[in-house]
Amino acid sequence: MSSWTACTPRAVERIDAVAAGPEARFVAADLASLAAVRALAARLAAEGPLDVLVNNVGAMFADRQRTVDGIEASFAVNHLSPYLLTELLLEPLRAGAPSRIVNVTSGSVRVAKRSFEAVEPPGGYYGFHRYGRAKLANLAYTLDLTDRLRGTGVSVFAADPGGAATEMNDGTMRSSRIVSPGLRLLWPLVRRTFERATSGSASVAARSSILAASDASLDGRTGLVIGPDARPVAPFGPATDSRTAEAVLRLSRRLAPLVPA
Ligand SMILES: NC(=O)c1ccc[n+]([C@@H]2O[C@H](COP(=O)([O-])OP(=O)(O)OC[C@H]3O[C@@H](n4cnc5c(N)ncnc54)[C@H](OP(=O)(O)O)[C@@H]3O)[C@@H](O)[C@H]2O)c1
């Protein structure tokens, strides 16, 4: 997969233009590589306590791809990499408490296959469903982590932006191949629904993540899913099933051990 070192630091300039405090910094890392995730975590951990970690990374792949680690890319980028980064940063987050972890989720969890015994579920590859399945894995992990961190001062939230016209949607959602054959029969309707749902601006969609990461109204709270209207919503039921979380954790620990073999 491509290197991400060429990414523009435009976001840093925009943050510095409005934020008080130390200057923002851009650190490049290819989050489709477990080695790069480990290197990023080591670099961040070496800097001391951490007060917020927002895992905003997300990607949808129209066609099946594998990462440098040989792992199906939707699962690697949308779940495994934020999982590993979070686990490797728990010590600095504990040291920075009260601190927060925010994992960005998606409504696509509703179309996901709920089987996590292997990286790839049985059946064909459909990018939208694989993306949703990886996001479901990450949501189940997020809610389980809440319990593990209770009493440590580290709050854990999931934030659902709802939808926005962003690079991720540009291109991947044009082809009926991204959905299962059943949904393809209804493609004009499905596509219109996608386009309606993802037509908003990224800055409005970011409200749920910003609230989860920084709003004082959430001080002392944990385990909430912040919905697209920037208010807590009920979590998607299957993500709260402890058997799902156990299966996701088993798979994640096997694919991305905290200490590499
Ligand atoms: N847009 C929607 O309708 C929608 C709906 C529900 C949830 N979400 C979620 O919202 C979050 C943001 O997505 P977005 O819509 O803003 O899409 P986006 O513009 O494509 O942003 C995705 C982000 O992930 C980063 N990324 C992807 N692959 C990476 C890799 N291998 N290594 C490092 N960084 C990588 C991108 O980095 P670069 O900036 O370097 O490209 C970018 O910052 C994602 O978690 C997504 O799943 C989006």
The ligand as an ORCA input file, in Angstrom:
! r2SCAN-3c Opt
* xyz 0 1
  N     -17.623     10.274      5.458
  C     -18.631      9.559      5.966
  O     -19.744      9.566      5.440
  C     -18.406      8.761      7.222
  C     -19.521      8.138      7.818
  C     -19.341      7.412      8.983
  C     -18.071      7.321      9.545
  N     -17.005      7.916      8.938
  C     -15.687      7.777      9.580
  O     -15.121      9.066      9.771
  C     -13.693      8.952      9.831
  C     -13.075      9.960      8.911
  O     -13.376      9.578      7.555
  P     -13.643     10.648      6.415
  O     -15.016     10.453      5.913
  O     -13.231     12.009      6.876
  O     -12.717     10.088      5.256
  P     -11.336     10.656      4.719
  O     -11.443     12.087      4.383
  O     -10.934      9.708      3.644
  O     -10.403     10.512      6.005
  C      -9.916      9.282      6.428
  C      -8.711      9.531      7.306
  O      -8.039      8.273      7.495
  C      -6.698      8.443      7.120
  N      -6.159      7.197      6.578
  C      -6.745      6.296      5.752
  N      -5.906      5.281      5.495
  C      -4.760      5.544      6.191
  C      -3.518      4.877      6.339
  N      -3.255      3.705      5.732
  N      -2.575      5.438      7.132
  C      -2.805      6.605      7.755
  N      -3.952      7.282      7.645
  C      -4.914      6.768      6.866
  C      -6.683      9.539      6.091
  O      -5.396     10.059      6.048
  P      -4.955     11.139      4.913
  O      -5.474     12.441      5.376
  O      -3.463     11.050      4.939
  O      -5.559     10.668      3.655
  C      -7.714     10.487      6.668
  O      -7.138     11.284      7.685
  C     -13.369      7.500      9.460
  O     -13.150      6.750     10.644
  C     -14.634      7.032      8.767
  O     -14.786      5.639      8.843
  C     -17.141      8.649      7.800
*
